[in-house]
Amino acid sequence: MLERNEKAIRAFFSGLDDEADDLMQRLSLGDDESVWAWFRQRYPKATQRVAKGRAWRDFVRAMREFYRSENSIQ
């Protein structure tokens, strides 16, 4: 693998760690709107369907539940 490709791949995956940390912080604060804003910013097309009515709150609630269950495993 070319060295520049390896650096690009490492930079991409280190960015994912930063993204995950940001999401975990938002989830731990309990601010649903902040969590929803995180998803809307990164996945605008995917979140448009969920955004109708109050369905987005159900989505955030499910994410928070998943986050809690994953933390209890570790």
C-alpha positions, 0 to 999 in steps of 0.5 A: 500500500502506498504510504500516502494511502495509508496516511489517508486511511488512518486519518479517516478512521481517527476521524470516526473516533472523534465522531463517536466521542462527540455522539457519546458525549451528546447522548450522555448529556440527555439533550435529545435535540443535540443528538438529533442535530448530530444525526441530521448534520451527518445523515441529512437524507436518511433523517428526513423520513424520521423527521416527520412529526415526533418520530425523531424523538423515538429514534433518539430514544432508541439510540440512547437505549442502544448506547446504555445497553452497549455500555453495560456490556463493557 
